[in-house]
Amino acid sequence: APAPTPEPSAPAAPAAPAPAPAAPAPAPVAPAPSPVDSGASAE
């Protein structure tokens, strides 16, 4: 009976690393409006 317990524990680990790459996507959106503000001030 104690043998089938460790089996379902393995497939649960690979599910965590998937949601990680979703955070770095929204980061490049903030640096875009930065250069626009600097240019307007110089004019």
N, C-alpha and C positions, 0 to 999 in steps of 0.2 A: 504493500500500500504506500509506503514512504518513497517509492521510486518515481511515481507519476507526478509527484509534487514539484520537483526541481525542473521539470520539463516546461511547464507554462511560464516559468519565471524568465526564461531566456528570450523569448520573442517580444517581451515587453521593453527591453532595453533599446533596440533599434528604432523605436517609435519616438524617442525623446530628441535625438539629433536632427530630426526633420524640421521642426518649428524654429530652429535656430537661424537659418538663412533668411527668414522672413523679416527679421528686424533690421538688418543692414540695408534693406531696399529703400525705406523712407528717409534715410540719412542724406543722400545726395540731393534731395529736394530742397533742403534748407540753405545750402551754400549757393544756390542759384540766384536768389534775390539779393544776396550780399553785394556782388560786383555792380549791380544796377544802381544801388543807392550811392555808391562811391562816385560813379561817373556823373550823376546828376549834380552832385555838390560841386564838382570841379568846374562845371559850365557856369 
